[in-house]
């Protein structure tokens, strides 16, 4: 099946080449193709390819700098937008990002280079009549060139979207803000062989493609519902019909005794962080096999790229077909960002209606497929619903909090004159274990004299929903779940960040 899929995709690409050659245009090979799939592309080669493509089609595309890595390698996007013949057309913007895990998961970025060529002058170009496309193929250039999964600071950037400590994660977040996509796909690969965990039980996972939605409970409910119940089933069906069996993502299986869940629920990951601005945000994981695998496997990078190519193509064509309803759903979500209550906490629990889940595994010794039964913990439990505040007031630790706000590009103002304001105050208990839910000890309404130098955050801003989640200790995505910030919370004292549901008049003498 996989060979047939690969053949079909290459036939399409070859056909595009034939058309180009007939028109006296020499097709532009990706670095991976030029290397005959013997090695992955370097960051310099990717950059050179993007600029060469943009040079050929200056009226259609351009390369823009999203940021720089730890070692100062450029993180670039290539932007596609056709000449707008009809200004009344409501255009959809789709963004695809790849290679957060550098050399460990390169296939998505390699596939994006092929997608870029087909958007420029190939079988995907007609999509651009009604759609803009933003491709960021090399999110972790240091990791790619250093041959590692992490960045040059040895940080997994895929889990850094709460604190944004790394330049790569800041570049990704700022790219979403700059282009305001309606649809975002975060491209990854997953290993089936896990030597240090599941392999010790004698098993491999067996899947081809998995997709996940933005599932944080603070994502506007209608957008989550649309993503899960309408868009995702059609997308997985389309990829499956293309020859690559696809399903909703089942979290990493590292033991045959563990409960199974779906994807992570916090804003630590890119898809959930992006969804806070009203984006239909998804994750794709395609099969990656370790080079050291001893079992029969698809180890060829060409086949891995083909999997990604099918997934990316399916996403783009489906988004184009569903353009009107996606525009409507994201517009509704963005209108609700500052109105819909915040659900602060989420976790997985045993589903009493379906307490077990049968998952096909592959035996490591024989290679045979075998169904295994797992406790089904995919039921999402949401708690700690709170009304969306108008403003936040930071009365202490301003310098520490300010650094977080600036990394997230959250606007704030400093109070120059004392002010009295009705606020909601609380006392909270933040456990030492960040996995344990923070407890609300007390909540009161009071008149607060806000001292000069306090920070005021108006939550009616694009990043207002993110700010409300980051700065509430009860939130599963709170900065106070990290030790360096948890120490700022005194359980016996009022929490130093207050909520108000009225506008605070700033700098009134």
Kinemage of the C-alpha trace (Angstrom):
@kinemage 1
@onewidth
@group {chain A} dominant
@subgroup {mainchain}
@vectorlist {calphas} color= white
{ca unk a 1} P 0.000 0.000 0.000
{ca unk a 2} L 2.736 2.447 0.932
{ca unk a 3} L 4.623 1.743 -2.284
{ca unk a 4} L 1.441 2.436 -4.257
{ca unk a 5} L 0.923 5.699 -2.374
{ca unk a 6} L 4.490 6.799 -3.030
{ca unk a 7} L 4.168 5.905 -6.693
{ca unk a 8} L 0.948 7.930 -7.062
{ca unk a 9} L 2.462 11.009 -5.459
{ca unk a 10} L 5.633 10.836 -7.538
{ca unk a 11} L 3.549 10.387 -10.705
{ca unk a 12} L 1.785 13.670 -9.937
{ca unk a 13} L 5.072 15.438 -9.273
{ca unk a 14} L 6.642 13.936 -12.396
{ca unk a 15} L 3.680 15.080 -14.447
{ca unk a 16} L 4.170 18.598 -13.136
{ca unk a 17} L 7.852 18.399 -14.123
{ca unk a 18} L 6.877 17.319 -17.650
{ca unk a 19} L 4.613 20.314 -18.064
{ca unk a 20} L 7.316 22.646 -16.804
{ca unk a 21} L 9.933 21.129 -19.076
{ca unk a 22} L 7.619 21.397 -22.068
{ca unk a 23} L 7.406 25.091 -21.303
{ca unk a 24} L 11.210 25.366 -21.295
{ca unk a 25} L 11.274 25.746 -17.502
{ca unk a 26} L 13.778 23.555 -15.683
{ca unk a 27} L 12.095 22.131 -12.590
{ca unk a 28} L 13.600 23.194 -9.278
{ca unk a 29} L 14.613 20.161 -7.273
{ca unk a 30} L 14.425 20.185 -3.514
{ca unk a 31} L 17.740 19.568 -1.732
{ca unk a 32} L 16.472 16.135 -0.698
{ca unk a 33} L 15.695 15.222 -4.305
{ca unk a 34} L 19.053 16.564 -5.473
{ca unk a 35} L 20.742 14.334 -2.884
{ca unk a 36} L 18.727 11.345 -4.190
{ca unk a 37} L 17.224 10.902 -0.733
{ca unk a 38} L 20.621 9.921 0.662
{ca unk a 39} L 20.496 12.551 3.428
{ca unk a 40} L 18.191 15.209 4.784
{ca unk a 41} L 18.520 18.835 3.718
{ca unk a 42} L 20.708 21.239 5.680
{ca unk a 43} L 19.333 24.540 6.921
{ca unk a 44} L 21.415 26.470 4.379
{ca unk a 45} L 20.067 24.293 1.579
{ca unk a 46} L 16.476 24.831 2.714
{ca unk a 47} L 16.992 28.579 2.840
{ca unk a 48} L 18.648 28.579 -0.575
{ca unk a 49} L 15.796 26.574 -2.077
{ca unk a 50} L 13.129 28.897 -0.638
{ca unk a 51} L 14.885 31.984 -1.955
{ca unk a 52} L 15.428 30.383 -5.365
{ca unk a 53} L 11.734 29.519 -5.593
{ca unk a 54} L 10.705 33.016 -4.549
{ca unk a 55} L 13.119 34.455 -7.115
{ca unk a 56} L 11.357 32.520 -9.874
{ca unk a 57} L 7.872 33.615 -8.819
{ca unk a 58} L 8.234 37.085 -7.290
{ca unk a 59} L 4.611 38.028 -7.969
{ca unk a 60} L 3.338 34.958 -6.176
{ca unk a 61} L 5.611 34.308 -3.252
{ca unk a 62} L 8.255 35.772 -1.000
{ca unk a 63} L 10.497 34.603 1.815
{ca unk a 64} L 10.258 36.428 5.137
{ca unk a 65} L 12.258 36.130 8.345
{ca unk a 66} L 10.311 34.783 11.323
{ca unk a 67} L 13.247 34.929 13.738
{ca unk a 68} L 16.638 33.423 14.466
{ca unk a 69} L 17.700 30.295 16.319
{ca unk a 70} L 19.967 30.073 19.353
{ca unk a 71} L 22.962 29.828 17.014
{ca unk a 72} L 21.592 32.640 14.852
{ca unk a 73} L 20.401 30.515 11.949
{ca unk a 74} L 17.432 32.118 10.178
{ca unk a 75} L 13.937 30.735 10.750
{ca unk a 76} L 12.134 31.568 7.526
{ca unk a 77} L 8.639 31.381 6.135
{ca unk a 78} L 7.649 31.288 2.501
{ca unk a 79} L 4.382 33.062 1.856
{ca unk a 80} L 2.103 32.354 -1.119
{ca unk a 81} L -0.637 34.713 -2.242
{ca unk a 82} L -1.952 34.981 -5.813
{ca unk a 83} L -2.927 38.259 -7.417
{ca unk a 84} L -6.383 39.081 -6.165
{ca unk a 85} L -8.566 39.301 -9.220
{ca unk a 86} L -11.684 39.723 -7.135
{ca unk a 87} L -11.355 41.823 -3.984
{ca unk a 88} L -14.731 40.555 -2.766
{ca unk a 89} L -13.349 37.042 -2.268
{ca unk a 90} L -12.870 36.275 1.423
{ca unk a 91} L -9.484 34.624 1.516
{ca unk a 92} L -8.495 31.803 3.807
{ca unk a 93} L -5.003 31.710 5.303
{ca unk a 94} L -3.435 28.324 6.055
{ca unk a 95} L -0.147 27.954 7.911
{ca unk a 96} L 1.927 24.763 8.129
{ca unk a 97} L 4.964 24.465 10.398
{ca unk a 98} L 7.428 21.598 10.602
{ca unk a 99} L 10.679 20.255 11.993
{ca unk a 100} L 10.278 21.479 15.571
{ca unk a 101} L 12.270 18.382 16.427
{ca unk a 102} L 15.116 19.126 14.069
{ca unk a 103} L 16.972 16.165 12.596
{ca unk a 104} L 14.814 13.697 14.530
{ca unk a 105} L 11.609 14.514 12.611
{ca unk a 106} L 12.597 16.120 9.307
{ca unk a 107} L 10.077 14.616 6.870
{ca unk a 108} L 7.404 17.288 7.324
{ca unk a 109} L 9.821 20.075 6.468
{ca unk a 110} L 11.089 18.156 3.432
{ca unk a 111} L 7.511 17.610 2.225
{ca unk a 112} L 6.799 21.328 2.638
{ca unk a 113} L 9.515 22.145 0.126
{ca unk a 114} L 7.693 19.975 -2.425
{ca unk a 115} L 4.384 21.558 -1.479
{ca unk a 116} L 5.965 24.983 -1.996
{ca unk a 117} L 6.977 24.041 -5.525
{ca unk a 118} L 3.512 22.769 -6.355
{ca unk a 119} L 1.939 25.950 -5.000
{ca unk a 120} L 4.310 28.085 -7.057
{ca unk a 121} L 3.635 26.442 -10.401
{ca unk a 122} L 2.125 23.020 -10.029
{ca unk a 123} L -1.027 21.138 -9.276
{ca unk a 124} L -1.755 23.140 -6.097
{ca unk a 125} L -1.508 26.598 -7.634
{ca unk a 126} L -5.279 26.951 -8.305
{ca unk a 127} L -5.835 26.926 -4.534
{ca unk a 128} L -4.198 30.337 -4.310
{ca unk a 129} L -7.072 32.024 -6.104
{ca unk a 130} L -8.962 31.962 -2.814
{ca unk a 131} L -6.336 31.057 -0.238
{ca unk a 132} L -3.003 32.262 1.145
{ca unk a 133} L -0.483 29.705 2.370
{ca unk a 134} L 2.305 30.228 4.897
{ca unk a 135} L 4.957 27.491 5.117
{ca unk a 136} L 7.559 27.355 7.900
{ca unk a 137} L 9.521 24.192 7.070
{ca unk a 138} L 12.499 24.501 9.407
{ca unk a 139} L 11.373 25.577 12.871
{ca unk a 140} L 14.501 24.201 14.583
{ca unk a 141} L 17.441 24.807 12.229
{ca unk a 142} L 20.052 24.235 14.942
{ca unk a 143} L 18.588 20.844 15.782
{ca unk a 144} L 18.531 19.904 12.106
{ca unk a 145} L 22.176 20.829 11.532
{ca unk a 146} L 23.431 19.484 14.872
{ca unk a 147} L 21.721 16.160 14.276
{ca unk a 148} L 19.505 16.316 17.340
{ca unk a 149} L 15.877 16.531 18.424
{ca unk a 150} L 16.286 19.531 20.728
{ca unk a 151} L 17.555 22.990 19.899
{ca unk a 152} L 21.127 24.191 20.549
{ca unk a 153} L 20.231 24.800 24.229
{ca unk a 154} L 19.084 21.152 24.439
{ca unk a 155} L 15.511 22.323 25.014
{ca unk a 156} L 12.505 20.539 23.528
{ca unk a 157} L 10.900 23.563 21.898
{ca unk a 158} L 7.630 21.661 21.424
{ca unk a 159} L 6.884 22.047 25.145
{ca unk a 160} L 8.057 25.643 25.597
{ca unk a 161} L 4.958 27.611 24.604
{ca unk a 162} L 3.957 28.596 28.152
{ca unk a 163} L 7.252 30.180 29.180
{ca unk a 164} L 8.630 30.912 25.672
{ca unk a 165} L 12.204 30.697 26.886
{ca unk a 166} L 13.624 29.842 23.447
{ca unk a 167} L 13.949 32.058 20.359
{ca unk a 168} L 12.507 29.290 18.181
{ca unk a 169} L 9.229 29.102 20.121
{ca unk a 170} L 8.942 32.884 20.155
{ca unk a 171} L 9.436 32.906 16.377
{ca unk a 172} L 6.628 30.377 15.903
{ca unk a 173} L 4.236 32.270 18.145
{ca unk a 174} L 5.014 35.616 16.534
{ca unk a 175} L 4.488 34.110 13.080
{ca unk a 176} L 0.966 33.078 14.056
{ca unk a 177} L 0.292 36.596 15.308
{ca unk a 178} L 1.766 38.223 12.203
{ca unk a 179} L -0.200 36.251 9.620
{ca unk a 180} L -3.331 35.431 11.683
{ca unk a 181} L -4.006 32.110 9.920
{ca unk a 182} L -7.439 30.543 10.017
{ca unk a 183} L -5.980 27.017 9.849
{ca unk a 184} L -2.687 25.781 11.283
{ca unk a 185} L -1.050 22.369 11.008
{ca unk a 186} L 1.914 21.398 13.191
{ca unk a 187} L 3.795 18.588 11.437
{ca unk a 188} L 5.580 15.816 13.383
{ca unk a 189} L 6.744 12.204 13.115
{ca unk a 190} L 6.474 9.499 15.790
{ca unk a 191} L 8.705 6.475 16.303
{ca unk a 192} L 7.077 3.052 16.502
{ca unk a 193} L 10.151 1.534 18.156
{ca unk a 194} L 10.657 2.784 21.714
{ca unk a 195} L 13.715 0.912 22.921
{ca unk a 196} L 13.727 2.235 26.467
{ca unk a 197} L 10.040 1.659 27.168
{ca unk a 198} L 7.534 -0.223 25.025
{ca unk a 199} L 10.169 -2.424 23.377
{ca unk a 200} L 10.956 -3.885 26.814
{ca unk a 201} L 7.378 -5.206 26.820
{ca unk a 202} L 8.081 -6.819 23.439
{ca unk a 203} L 5.896 -4.522 21.315
{ca unk a 204} L 5.881 -1.748 18.741
{ca unk a 205} L 3.058 0.615 17.982
{ca unk a 206} L 1.457 0.228 14.563
{ca unk a 207} L 0.036 3.327 12.865
{ca unk a 208} L 0.594 5.414 9.737
{ca unk a 209} L -0.888 8.858 10.409
{ca unk a 210} L -2.516 10.436 13.456
{ca unk a 211} L -4.174 13.852 13.776
{ca unk a 212} L -5.120 15.803 16.880
{ca unk a 213} L -7.118 18.980 17.425
{ca unk a 214} L -6.483 21.859 19.818
{ca unk a 215} L -8.146 20.307 22.851
{ca unk a 216} L -7.457 22.779 25.665
{ca unk a 217} L -10.843 23.538 27.298
{ca unk a 218} L -10.271 27.291 27.033
{ca unk a 219} L -10.385 27.098 23.223
{ca unk a 220} L -13.820 28.505 22.267
{ca unk a 221} L -16.252 25.615 22.512
{ca unk a 222} L -17.782 25.940 19.045
{ca unk a 223} L -14.343 25.836 17.410
{ca unk a 224} L -13.348 22.728 19.380
{ca unk a 225} L -16.612 21.067 18.421
{ca unk a 226} L -16.169 21.887 14.741
{ca unk a 227} L -12.571 20.668 14.737
{ca unk a 228} L -13.354 17.393 16.501
{ca unk a 229} L -16.698 16.410 15.034
{ca unk a 230} L -16.661 17.858 11.523
{ca unk a 231} L -13.226 18.768 10.182
{ca unk a 232} L -11.099 16.006 11.745
{ca unk a 233} L -13.260 13.040 10.609
{ca unk a 234} L -13.274 14.315 7.030
{ca unk a 235} L -9.517 14.923 7.088
{ca unk a 236} L -8.648 11.472 8.438
{ca unk a 237} L -11.035 9.859 5.947
{ca unk a 238} L -9.419 11.733 3.069
{ca unk a 239} L -5.906 10.705 4.096
{ca unk a 240} L -7.082 7.116 4.534
{ca unk a 241} L -8.712 7.157 1.101
{ca unk a 242} L -5.359 8.307 -0.274
{ca unk a 243} L -3.797 5.065 0.906
{ca unk a 244} L -2.457 6.066 4.318
{ca unk a 245} L -4.591 4.792 7.234
{ca unk a 246} L -5.307 7.762 9.521
{ca unk a 247} L -7.038 8.216 12.883
{ca unk a 248} L -7.311 10.632 15.775
{ca unk a 249} L -4.115 10.818 17.801
{ca unk a 250} L -3.644 8.380 20.657
{ca unk a 251} L -1.004 9.606 23.079
{ca unk a 252} L 2.411 8.000 23.180
{ca unk a 253} L 2.174 4.362 24.268
{ca unk a 254} L 5.209 3.429 26.332
{ca unk a 255} L 3.814 0.416 28.197
{ca unk a 256} L 1.196 -2.239 27.498
{ca unk a 257} L -0.239 -1.581 30.979
{ca unk a 258} L -0.753 2.164 30.668
{ca unk a 259} L -4.053 3.967 30.132
{ca unk a 260} L -4.461 5.589 26.718
{ca unk a 261} L -5.341 9.241 26.199
{ca unk a 262} L -5.407 11.764 23.385
{ca unk a 263} L -2.983 14.652 22.967
{ca unk a 264} L -1.660 17.023 25.623
{ca unk a 265} L -4.165 19.505 27.037
{ca unk a 266} L -1.999 22.490 27.983
{ca unk a 267} L -0.664 25.519 26.164
{ca unk a 268} L 2.826 24.018 26.345
{ca unk a 269} L 2.341 22.692 22.805
{ca unk a 270} L 2.087 24.747 19.634
{ca unk a 271} L -1.376 23.691 18.459
{ca unk a 272} L -3.055 24.672 21.736
{ca unk a 273} L -1.085 27.890 22.106
{ca unk a 274} L -2.046 28.954 18.574
{ca unk a 275} L -5.715 28.139 19.134
{ca unk a 276} L -5.926 30.862 21.789
{ca unk a 277} L -6.176 33.390 18.967
{ca unk a 278} L -9.113 31.603 17.307
{ca unk a 279} L -7.186 29.361 14.902
{ca unk a 280} L -8.410 25.961 13.712
{ca unk a 281} L -5.221 24.300 14.897
{ca unk a 282} L -4.185 20.674 14.355
{ca unk a 283} L -1.289 18.275 14.811
{ca unk a 284} L -0.196 15.511 12.473
{ca unk a 285} L 2.089 12.631 13.470
{ca unk a 286} L 3.229 10.211 10.776
{ca unk a 287} L 5.189 7.015 11.247
{ca unk a 288} L 8.915 7.403 11.863
{ca unk a 289} L 11.139 4.410 12.362
{ca unk a 290} L 14.462 4.393 14.127
{ca unk a 291} L 17.505 3.857 11.936
{ca unk a 292} L 18.587 1.164 14.391
{ca unk a 293} L 15.348 -0.778 14.085
{ca unk a 294} L 15.812 -4.525 13.666
{ca unk a 295} L 12.285 -5.248 12.525
{ca unk a 296} L 10.883 -4.924 8.979
{ca unk a 297} L 9.942 -1.298 8.576
{ca unk a 298} L 9.546 1.656 6.253
{ca unk a 299} L 12.877 3.307 6.935
{ca unk a 300} L 13.357 5.134 3.663
{ca unk a 301} L 13.141 8.922 4.020
{ca unk a 302} L 11.363 9.036 0.647
{ca unk a 303} L 8.487 7.020 2.044
{ca unk a 304} L 8.343 9.140 5.183
{ca unk a 305} L 8.178 12.282 3.072
{ca unk a 306} L 5.443 10.702 0.955
{ca unk a 307} L 3.332 10.169 4.075
{ca unk a 308} L 3.741 13.808 5.038
{ca unk a 309} L 3.115 14.977 1.477
{ca unk a 310} L -0.234 13.209 1.390
{ca unk a 311} L -1.235 14.663 4.777
{ca unk a 312} L -0.240 18.214 3.829
{ca unk a 313} L -1.925 17.971 0.433
{ca unk a 314} L -5.104 16.632 2.044
{ca unk a 315} L -5.123 19.429 4.608
{ca unk a 316} L -4.709 22.156 1.983
{ca unk a 317} L -7.333 20.826 -0.415
{ca unk a 318} L -9.854 20.167 2.350
{ca unk a 319} L -9.333 23.619 3.849
{ca unk a 320} L -9.915 25.114 0.412
{ca unk a 321} L -13.129 23.148 -0.062
{ca unk a 322} L -14.402 24.065 3.404
{ca unk a 323} L -13.203 27.673 3.128
{ca unk a 324} L -16.563 29.317 3.816
{ca unk a 325} L -17.416 27.305 6.894
{ca unk a 326} L -13.869 27.619 8.316
{ca unk a 327} L -14.009 31.386 7.901
{ca unk a 328} L -17.366 31.425 9.697
{ca unk a 329} L -16.172 29.189 12.533
{ca unk a 330} L -12.943 31.107 13.157
{ca unk a 331} L -14.752 34.464 12.985
{ca unk a 332} L -17.171 33.223 15.649
{ca unk a 333} L -14.303 31.932 17.790
{ca unk a 334} L -12.448 35.248 17.576
{ca unk a 335} L -15.594 37.111 18.535
{ca unk a 336} L -15.892 34.898 21.629
{ca unk a 337} L -12.288 35.149 22.819
{ca unk a 338} L -13.117 37.950 25.253
{ca unk a 339} L -16.590 36.737 26.191
{ca unk a 340} L -16.630 32.988 26.675
{ca unk a 341} L -15.868 31.795 30.234
{ca unk a 342} L -12.471 30.297 30.922
{ca unk a 343} L -12.277 26.625 31.796
{ca unk a 344} L -8.986 26.549 33.630
{ca unk a 345} L -8.298 22.900 34.315
{ca unk a 346} L -8.528 19.733 32.262
{ca unk a 347} L -7.465 16.147 32.725
{ca unk a 348} L -8.134 12.666 31.405
{ca unk a 349} L -10.169 10.041 33.249
{ca unk a 350} L -11.519 6.530 32.722
{ca unk a 351} L -14.472 6.577 30.357
{ca unk a 352} L -17.226 4.565 32.081
{ca unk a 353} L -19.133 4.229 28.807
{ca unk a 354} L -16.048 2.734 27.140
{ca unk a 355} L -13.644 1.539 29.837
{ca unk a 356} L -11.389 -0.362 27.428
{ca unk a 357} L -9.772 0.392 24.094
{ca unk a 358} L -8.406 -2.277 21.773
{ca unk a 359} L -5.316 -1.108 19.884
{ca unk a 360} L -3.436 -3.152 17.326
{ca unk a 361} L 0.220 -3.550 18.294
{ca unk a 362} L 3.100 -5.270 16.532
{ca unk a 363} L 5.142 -7.944 18.285
{ca unk a 364} L 8.824 -7.131 18.309
{ca unk a 365} L 9.946 -10.758 18.036
{ca unk a 366} L 7.740 -11.961 15.174
{ca unk a 367} L 6.492 -8.753 13.542
{ca unk a 368} L 2.932 -10.072 13.774
{ca unk a 369} L 0.002 -7.774 14.550
{ca unk a 370} L -1.771 -8.358 17.838
{ca unk a 371} L -4.685 -6.455 19.419
{ca unk a 372} L -4.028 -5.342 22.989
{ca unk a 373} L -6.606 -3.974 25.421
{ca unk a 374} L -5.821 -0.744 27.294
{ca unk a 375} L -7.753 1.194 29.937
{ca unk a 376} L -9.510 3.956 27.998
{ca unk a 377} L -8.795 7.297 29.680
{ca unk a 378} L -9.720 9.520 26.751
{ca unk a 379} L -12.631 11.098 28.624
{ca unk a 380} L -11.702 14.737 29.159
{ca unk a 381} L -12.689 16.192 32.532
{ca unk a 382} L -12.900 19.991 32.668
{ca unk a 383} L -13.132 22.045 35.834
{ca unk a 384} L -12.651 25.474 37.389
{ca unk a 385} L -14.813 27.533 35.076
{ca unk a 386} L -14.355 31.252 35.602
{ca unk a 387} L -15.862 34.340 34.032
{ca unk a 388} L -13.524 36.114 31.631
{ca unk a 389} L -12.136 39.188 33.462
{ca unk a 390} L -11.829 42.666 32.011
{ca unk a 391} L -8.381 43.373 33.453
{ca unk a 392} L -5.637 41.877 35.608
{ca unk a 393} L -3.775 43.860 38.263
{ca unk a 394} L -0.231 42.729 39.191
{ca unk a 395} L 0.707 44.270 42.531
{ca unk a 396} L 4.035 42.519 43.270
{ca unk a 397} L 6.860 40.785 41.416
{ca unk a 398} L 6.279 43.141 38.507
{ca unk a 399} L 9.684 42.660 36.918
{ca unk a 400} L 9.375 38.872 36.903
{ca unk a 401} L 5.871 38.916 35.444
{ca unk a 402} L 6.771 41.633 32.961
{ca unk a 403} L 9.403 39.409 31.344
{ca unk a 404} L 6.733 36.758 30.703
{ca unk a 405} L 4.353 39.339 29.266
{ca unk a 406} L 6.978 40.690 26.913
{ca unk a 407} L 7.940 37.241 25.628
{ca unk a 408} L 4.262 36.643 24.844
{ca unk a 409} L 3.825 40.147 23.374
{ca unk a 410} L 1.066 40.845 25.884
{ca unk a 411} L 0.456 44.572 26.257
{ca unk a 412} L 0.509 46.077 29.745
{ca unk a 413} L 0.642 49.491 31.392
{ca unk a 414} L 2.281 50.643 34.595
{ca unk a 415} L 0.156 52.596 37.081
{ca unk a 416} L 1.661 56.008 37.826
{ca unk a 417} L -0.840 57.083 40.504
{ca unk a 418} L -2.574 55.053 43.226
{ca unk a 419} L -6.107 53.996 42.398
{ca unk a 420} L -9.026 52.328 44.159
{ca unk a 421} L -10.820 49.532 42.353
{ca unk a 422} L -13.345 46.756 43.008
{ca unk a 423} L -11.482 43.496 42.464
{ca unk a 424} L -11.758 39.765 42.963
{ca unk a 425} L -9.096 38.511 45.344
{ca unk a 426} L -8.142 34.927 46.044
{ca unk a 427} L -5.901 32.733 48.115
{ca unk a 428} L -4.588 29.632 46.405
{ca unk a 429} L -2.529 26.573 47.171
{ca unk a 430} L 0.035 25.692 44.500
{ca unk a 431} L 1.369 22.156 45.104
{ca unk a 432} L 5.056 21.411 44.691
{ca unk a 433} L 4.128 18.765 42.114
{ca unk a 434} L 3.136 20.653 38.961
{ca unk a 435} L 0.922 17.761 37.853
{ca unk a 436} L -1.353 18.255 40.858
{ca unk a 437} L -4.262 20.621 40.499
{ca unk a 438} L -3.917 23.962 42.288
{ca unk a 439} L -6.557 24.581 44.937
{ca unk a 440} L -8.677 27.680 45.544
{ca unk a 441} L -8.633 28.360 49.296
{ca unk a 442} L -10.794 31.474 49.297
{ca unk a 443} L -12.220 34.061 46.907
{ca unk a 444} L -13.545 37.463 47.935
{ca unk a 445} L -14.718 40.753 46.455
{ca unk a 446} L -13.038 43.821 47.860
{ca unk a 447} L -12.029 47.414 47.254
{ca unk a 448} L -8.314 47.442 46.583
{ca unk a 449} L -5.997 50.422 46.761
{ca unk a 450} L -3.715 49.723 43.818
{ca unk a 451} L -0.247 51.073 44.463
{ca unk a 452} L 1.833 53.097 42.053
{ca unk a 453} L 3.996 50.798 39.929
{ca unk a 454} L 1.428 48.028 39.646
{ca unk a 455} L 0.964 46.512 36.191
{ca unk a 456} L -2.409 46.594 34.450
{ca unk a 457} L -3.280 44.149 31.696
{ca unk a 458} L -6.289 44.967 29.569
{ca unk a 459} L -7.518 41.550 28.441
{ca unk a 460} L -9.392 42.983 25.462
{ca unk a 461} L -6.344 42.417 23.260
{ca unk a 462} L -5.375 39.626 20.837
{ca unk a 463} L -3.346 37.788 23.497
{ca unk a 464} L -5.792 38.538 26.300
{ca unk a 465} L -7.102 34.982 26.587
{ca unk a 466} L -3.575 33.648 26.777
{ca unk a 467} L -2.706 36.179 29.490
{ca unk a 468} L -5.709 35.138 31.588
{ca unk a 469} L -4.610 31.488 31.440
{ca unk a 470} L -0.928 32.091 32.090
{ca unk a 471} L -1.500 34.228 35.181
{ca unk a 472} L -4.196 32.224 36.974
{ca unk a 473} L -2.642 29.613 39.298
{ca unk a 474} L -5.674 27.344 38.838
{ca unk a 475} L -4.997 27.083 35.093
{ca unk a 476} L -3.437 23.927 33.705
{ca unk a 477} L -1.299 26.275 31.609
{ca unk a 478} L -0.305 28.644 34.400
{ca unk a 479} L 3.270 29.857 34.719
{ca unk a 480} L 2.868 29.084 38.428
{ca unk a 481} L 3.072 25.370 37.664
{ca unk a 482} L 6.792 25.929 37.085
{ca unk a 483} L 9.097 26.044 40.165
{ca unk a 484} L 10.628 29.438 39.409
{ca unk a 485} L 7.160 31.017 39.466
{ca unk a 486} L 5.415 28.765 41.988
{ca unk a 487} L 7.701 30.152 44.717
{ca unk a 488} L 6.061 33.556 44.240
{ca unk a 489} L 2.720 32.254 45.535
{ca unk a 490} L 2.169 32.453 49.310
{ca unk a 491} L -0.743 30.171 50.359
{ca unk a 492} L -1.470 32.158 53.513
{ca unk a 493} L -1.556 35.473 51.688
{ca unk a 494} L -3.770 36.988 49.050
{ca unk a 495} L -2.556 36.154 45.586
{ca unk a 496} L -0.765 39.198 44.198
{ca unk a 497} L -2.661 39.188 40.885
{ca unk a 498} L -6.216 40.514 41.111
{ca unk a 499} L -9.069 40.253 38.629
{ca unk a 500} L -11.456 43.058 37.869
{ca unk a 501} L -14.507 43.051 35.646
{ca unk a 502} L -14.444 46.782 35.072
{ca unk a 503} L -11.909 48.919 33.275
{ca unk a 504} L -9.285 50.447 35.542
{ca unk a 505} L -8.681 54.078 34.662
{ca unk a 506} L -4.951 54.243 34.130
{ca unk a 507} L -2.744 57.111 35.292
{ca unk a 508} L -5.557 59.334 36.512
{ca unk a 509} L -4.087 61.688 39.167
